[in-house]
Amino acid sequence: MPFGAAEGRSNASTAPQKILEDLAALERPRKHYHWYYSTREADDNMRNAPHSLHAFLRAYYHHKSADWKQNRPFRLKAWSADELAKLPTYYVMDLDKGMAETVAAEMPSASEIAACEWLTEGELSVYSAEFARTGFQGGLQWYRCRTAGTPNADLELFSGRTIDVPSCFIAGASDWGVYQKPGDFEQMQTTACTRMLGCHLVPGAGHWCSKNSPGR
């Protein structure tokens, strides 16, 4: 889930640098995945993952799903290094690792892969073949624009505006993205959206939700 508009306006320049320095200074040095995905090496790290692109995607999807039982999100107290370090490593990574190395440690077992009905090996092969063809850079450009603050001036035109059309929010109950930026989840419901008709966290779902596929 993208960071909130207010955070986006203030954190694209000086504020993120403080967070990055604080994360790197932790006893277990860390970094935020938004800034990692903004680097030139991120695409190559994932596209040419040591154990194959297919294996990388299997581990990545598993790590962010409800099948990874450690995904038990809770509200963070503040936008601080100590609090952000409570996030799983696919969001707040070890400083010396790329995403391929980060998720490799959480590769599901052969039996877990065979039992995964929401993403079969055949289905995953479609994704791995396409990403092998295109790479990830097209999607990663969003992070480069985001962390560089490129769209901030345009976004500031909407400062103070609310979303007044009927709105609904759906996410997985096991998705840490809901709480990644402290306060945004609550602000969305109470301030940003004036006609919030529903807010649903789907049990048995992680970062990727579907109507009939537990575990995502």
C-alpha distance (Angstrom), angle and dihedral (degrees) to the residues before:
residue distance angle dihedral
M1 . . .
P2 3.83 . .
F3 3.77 118.8 .
G4 3.79 117.8 -95.5
A5 3.79 123.1 -88.6
A6 3.80 93.9 -110.5
E7 3.80 92.2 52.6
G8 3.79 89.8 44.9
R9 3.79 92.1 57.9
S10 3.79 95.9 48.9
N11 3.78 104.1 33.1
A12 3.79 103.9 52.4
S13 3.80 94.7 88.0
T14 3.82 125.9 16.2
A15 3.81 102.5 3.1
P16 3.82 96.5 58.1
Q17 3.78 91.5 49.1
K18 3.82 89.2 58.9
I19 3.81 90.9 49.6
L20 3.80 92.0 47.9
E21 3.79 91.6 50.3
D22 3.81 91.8 46.7
L23 3.81 92.2 49.2
A24 3.81 91.2 49.1
A25 3.81 90.1 49.7
L26 3.81 95.1 55.8
E27 3.79 118.6 114.2
R28 3.80 85.1 -108.7
P29 3.85 99.2 40.0
R30 3.80 112.8 -131.8
K31 3.81 142.4 178.0
H32 3.81 134.2 -159.1
Y33 3.78 116.4 -108.2
H34 3.83 93.0 -133.5
W35 3.79 90.0 65.9
Y36 3.80 92.9 40.9
Y37 3.81 90.8 53.1
S38 3.81 87.4 52.4
T39 3.81 92.1 62.5
R40 3.79 125.1 96.9
E41 3.80 92.8 -122.8
A42 3.82 96.9 57.2
D43 3.82 96.1 83.2
D44 3.79 94.3 49.0
N45 3.81 92.0 44.5
M46 3.80 92.0 58.4
R47 3.80 100.5 31.1
N48 3.81 91.5 51.6
A49 3.79 97.8 33.5
P50 3.82 112.4 170.4
H51 3.82 94.1 -116.9
S52 3.84 94.1 41.4
L53 3.78 132.6 -83.0
H54 3.80 90.7 -94.1
A55 3.82 91.8 55.7
F56 3.80 90.6 46.6
L57 3.80 92.0 54.6
R58 3.81 92.2 46.5
A59 3.81 91.2 53.2
Y60 3.82 92.8 42.1
Y61 3.80 95.4 51.0
H62 3.80 91.2 44.3
H63 3.81 94.1 48.0
K64 3.83 92.2 54.2
S65 3.80 95.9 42.4
A66 3.78 133.4 87.8
D67 3.81 87.5 -107.0
W68 3.82 86.8 75.8
K69 3.78 95.6 77.9
Q70 3.80 95.1 -157.2
N71 3.81 88.8 71.0
R72 3.80 96.6 103.4
P73 3.81 104.1 140.5
F74 3.78 125.1 -156.5
R75 3.79 135.6 172.2
L76 3.78 116.3 -81.0
K77 3.79 118.3 -135.9
A78 3.80 98.7 -136.6
W79 3.81 147.4 -8.6
S80 3.80 92.0 -95.4
A81 3.79 135.9 124.4
D82 3.80 93.9 -112.0
E83 3.81 91.9 52.6
L84 3.81 96.2 40.8
A85 3.80 89.0 52.0
K86 3.80 87.3 68.4
L87 3.81 89.2 69.8
P88 3.82 118.4 96.9
T89 3.78 116.4 -93.0
Y90 3.80 93.9 -104.2
Y91 3.82 85.5 71.2
V92 3.81 103.3 28.2
M93 3.77 103.7 29.2
D94 3.78 132.2 -163.4
L95 3.79 106.3 -92.9
D96 3.81 95.5 -122.2
K97 3.82 98.2 47.5
G98 3.78 136.5 81.2
M99 3.78 122.1 -141.5
A100 3.81 92.4 -97.8
E101 3.80 91.6 57.8
T102 3.80 91.4 41.0
V103 3.79 96.6 58.6
A104 3.82 96.7 34.0
A105 3.79 88.9 78.4
E106 3.81 89.3 61.1
M107 3.81 98.5 49.9
P108 3.82 107.8 147.1
S109 3.79 119.2 -120.9
A110 3.79 122.8 -101.5
S111 3.80 89.7 -103.1
E112 3.81 91.7 50.6
I113 3.80 90.8 50.3
A114 3.80 91.2 49.4
A115 3.79 90.6 50.2
C116 3.82 94.4 48.8
E117 3.80 103.7 109.5
W118 3.79 95.8 170.5
L119 3.82 93.5 61.2
T120 3.79 115.3 22.8
E121 3.79 122.6 -168.8
G122 3.80 89.3 -108.2
E123 3.78 92.0 53.7
L124 3.78 92.7 45.1
S125 3.81 89.5 51.3
V126 3.81 88.9 63.5
Y127 3.80 90.1 56.1
S128 3.80 94.9 44.1
A129 3.82 92.1 48.9
E130 3.79 92.5 50.3
F131 3.80 95.2 45.5
A132 3.81 89.3 47.6
R133 3.81 86.6 55.8
T134 3.82 99.1 43.1
G135 3.79 106.1 21.6
F136 3.80 122.4 -144.6
Q137 3.79 100.4 -86.7
G138 3.79 96.1 101.5
G139 3.79 91.3 60.8
L140 3.79 93.5 37.8
Q141 3.81 90.1 59.8
W142 3.82 87.2 76.4
Y143 3.79 89.4 64.2
R144 3.81 92.7 47.0
C145 3.80 90.7 53.3
R146 3.79 91.4 43.0
T147 3.79 97.7 51.7
A148 3.81 93.8 39.5
G149 3.80 90.0 54.5
T150 3.82 91.5 -127.2
P151 3.84 97.3 149.8
N152 3.80 96.7 37.8
A153 3.80 97.2 102.6
D154 3.81 90.8 53.0
L155 3.80 92.3 45.8
E156 3.80 92.0 51.1
L157 3.81 88.1 66.7
F158 3.80 85.7 74.0
S159 3.80 95.8 48.5
G160 3.80 110.5 141.6
R161 3.80 93.9 10.1
T162 3.80 121.3 128.8
I163 3.81 132.6 -146.4
D164 3.78 103.6 -112.7
V165 3.80 102.9 176.6
P166 3.83 118.9 94.6
S167 3.80 106.7 -77.0
C168 3.80 136.9 -166.1
F169 3.79 130.3 -175.5
I170 3.81 123.0 -154.5
A171 3.80 125.7 178.3
G172 3.78 139.2 146.8
A173 3.78 116.9 -84.6
S174 3.81 87.0 -133.6
D175 3.81 94.0 50.7
W176 3.80 113.4 114.4
G177 3.80 88.8 -165.3
V178 3.80 89.5 81.1
Y179 3.80 90.7 67.7
Q180 3.78 100.6 27.9
K181 3.80 93.3 110.2
P182 3.83 108.3 41.6
G183 3.80 113.1 -122.4
D184 3.81 98.7 10.9
F185 3.81 94.9 100.9
E186 3.79 91.2 54.5
Q187 3.81 95.1 40.6
M188 3.79 90.6 53.1
Q189 3.80 90.4 58.2
T190 3.80 99.9 39.7
T191 3.80 105.4 32.0
A192 3.81 118.0 5.9
C193 3.81 97.1 51.3
T194 3.80 114.6 46.2
R195 3.81 95.0 -175.1
M196 3.80 101.7 43.0
L197 3.79 104.5 166.7
G198 3.77 98.8 177.1
C199 3.77 145.4 -3.5
H200 3.80 113.7 -163.0
L201 3.81 129.4 -179.1
V202 3.79 106.4 -165.8
P203 3.82 114.8 -135.7
G204 3.80 114.6 -126.4
A205 3.80 93.5 20.3
G206 3.78 130.4 108.9
H207 3.79 129.8 -175.1
W208 3.81 94.0 -33.4
C209 3.79 117.5 54.4
S210 3.78 131.4 -168.1
K211 3.76 131.6 168.0
N212 3.79 95.5 -113.5
S213 3.79 106.7 22.8
P214 3.81 117.5 88.2
G215 3.76 115.0 -164.3
R216 3.76 98.5 42.4
